[in-house]
Amino acid sequence: MRLWLNHLRRTPLVLFLILYTILAGGPFLWVMSMSLRTTPEIFDNPYALPVRLHWEKFANAWTNSNYGTYFWNSLIVVVTAVALLTLIGAMAAHCLARYRFRGSRLVRFVILSGMILPPQLLILSLFQILLDYGLYNSLAGLIIVYVATQLAMTVYILEGFFAQLPQDLFDAARMDGYGDFEIFWRITLPIGVPAIFTTITLNFIILWNEYLYAVVLLTDDEKRTLPLGIMHFMGGHQLDVGMIATGLIIAIAPVILLYALFSETMIKGMTAGAVR
Amino acid sequence: MATVTIEELSKHYAGGSEPAVKAVSLDVADGEFMVLLGPSGCGKSSVLRMIAGLEPITAGTVAIDGRPVNHVPAKDRDIAMVFQSYALYPHMTVHANLAFGLRRRGVPGDEIDRRVRGVAEKLGLSPFLARKPHALSGGQRQRVALGRAIVRDPKVFLFDEPLSNLDAALRVSTRNELIKQQHELGTTTIYVTHDQVEAMTMGDRICIMNKGEVVQIGKPLDVYRNPADAFVARFLGNPPMNLLPARLATSGDRAVARFADVTVELPGYPLAALKPYLGATVTLGIRPEDLYEAPPPALSVRAQQIATRVLAVEPLGAETLLMLTIGGSSQEIVARIGRDTALRIGDAATITLDPSALHLFDPTTTKAIARTA
């Protein structure tokens, strides 16, 4: 009787979770299904499951629709930006967490205030700056913009985690003869791996899907990143729903893979950094 | 091995209204085990960190083997420190933790391995060399922290409350292990603790600090038997020394103290020494163990009896604590008596005290009144 009552009490929660899963996962599964069907098949029955799996569509999209170029551009920009963000952000977070120096509060405020400014506010200034320095319409320029705009969040997460590390660890390393940089490299970075993985995953997801800066700061088709490429393709092939779906799956596959591999580590890092 | 000399050492933290350490002077002899004892916030850890070079010195000097080291970086002072939290590197194995400091100093790999394995053998850590700290018990981690200090073969060991995270039983065994290691190595050691049992059992000498100042330095039993002031008298001893207001007067050619409705002689104080306090109220101290339900035979000649009433009885197993009021007053004292007592709450009890064990303290300065004129 008690078991039955427990089940009854949990029913609303379970129903809510089922509904949420359908709402959140449903569109993805639908796009996945469409990516393996031809456009005529989709128009015939939009919601049907694939009868025959058209894997050749992925190869077609990669070669004939320039997805390969967009994919590599995204990979170069995002991997480089994330690597720079991780290195610079970790160093900045370590200094803010460990050292008390004149102006540290001002430095922290300046860095973290970057989180509250919306991209729409910054885009015109960034456009002009890149133009002035000859970095407009270049992957290097986009990388620099990505690093600058994501640095605040990276420093915020990492500083919270690093601040929790006991000061005794660093004192012990100092007494063992290690200097500041060696302590950062040998102590902070290895121990900070969970939080660093969190920032890597978050930054990758955000930057992989980033559209606004890319559409304003890149104009050549050969330099387009994947989100731009997909929108360009959608503009040129509005009725080719099947190819659009295939392109979308190519675009989100790396993000899903990254999240599937590192989600647990990311959650550990986020919850550890949340308590200061 | 080395001497450590601290002269007029002071520390003022930014934003603090009072200095955390005020003109502390201390000499630690070669091979000595010196304990810095005091309540939380008294400045003992700050002194230790300034000796280690982890905290800048506001004023005064620290010298090791006669060489001032104020401006010498921590890594060059040839000091090893064991922290309260052990400070083991969580991402490294026990072997790597022990070897970490030696690697930085450019010690050859085979020499590092030899020293690490030697220290591990000495401390019973050989089976754990491949483990990481999270896979060790508290006692094992503590031994790794100690091993990391020993393997460096430094001139001075510094310990910052290393036993405070251990349970009571482990604390006793680890304390004995530390004493044994220090005696074997003969390394000069400065040990910070707030635990008086550690201080009494481990130190060759203890230095008691309060509010940033040194209050008393001496051998543990000397300090216990002859506290310099009321703070030391209460801080050392569990339960603490009973302190009561008492009026000094004369009885013939002897001084007597009157408290509640009791008059006691003061055989430990010649009249000449108490002349400035006659007629005034001073603070009288007596340790709980100097109050007896049944006095030992050696005491009977000079013993004095006082009438009390039992407020509370705390049987501790090996002994019993009695909370008592003196006579008809509300003045409370604590007595430590044997485990076998028939006394219950509300009983009238005749308690014997040893007048020679009485202490007197100046009521204004709280300093112990000298027993000589």
Interface residues (C-beta under 8 A of the other chain):
Chain A: P166 D168 L169 D171 A172 A173 R174 M175 D176 G177 Y178 E182 I187 P190 I191
Chain B: R49 A52 G53 L54 A74 K75 I79 A80 M81 F83 Q84 S85 Y86 A87 Y89 P90 H91 F100 G101 R104 R105 R148
